[in-house]
Amino acid sequence: MTKLEDLKAARDAAETAYDAARAAYTARAAAYAAAEDAYADARYAAEADSDLTPADAAVLSYLRGQVDRLQDERYRQNARPSIVNELQIAMRDLREFTSAKRQQGFNI
């Protein structure tokens, strides 16, 4: 083989490898997109099952916010001494509320 034929063969091999890699990437991207769609559909179905009333959704949002706020506040230097007890009470309230709603069939 001549040097020109070697270069053409190398170019053809590189193009073949590129095409294979591109096809594999496209397949992975399609599989990833399908997985994202399936996840979104499952999440939407789970949210549709919950269908909390607006009042229950507001209570749930409040309780979650209270727990988050108290968890952040607990580590402040000037945190009040009762913060640990307040956090435990807020966590208990949230747990009891979500447990009751789950027993009623809501998906929280």
Stockholm file with secondary structure:
# STOCKHOLM 1.0

chainA/1-108         MTKLEDLKAARDAAETAYDAARAAYTARAAAYAAAEDAYADARYAAEADSDLTPADAAVLSYLRGQVDRLQDERYRQNARPSIVNELQIAMRDLREFTSAKRQQGFNI
#=GR chainA/1-108 SS CCHHHHHHHHHHHHHHHHHHHHHHHHHHHHHHHHHHHHHHHHHHHHHHHHCCCHHHHHHHHHHHHHHHHHHHHHTSTTCCTTHHHHHHHHHHHHHHHHHHHHHTTCCC
#=GC SS_cons         CCHHHHHHHHHHHHHHHHHHHHHHHHHHHHHHHHHHHHHHHHHHHHHHHHCCCHHHHHHHHHHHHHHHHHHHHHTSTTCCTTHHHHHHHHHHHHHHHHHHHHHTTCCC
//
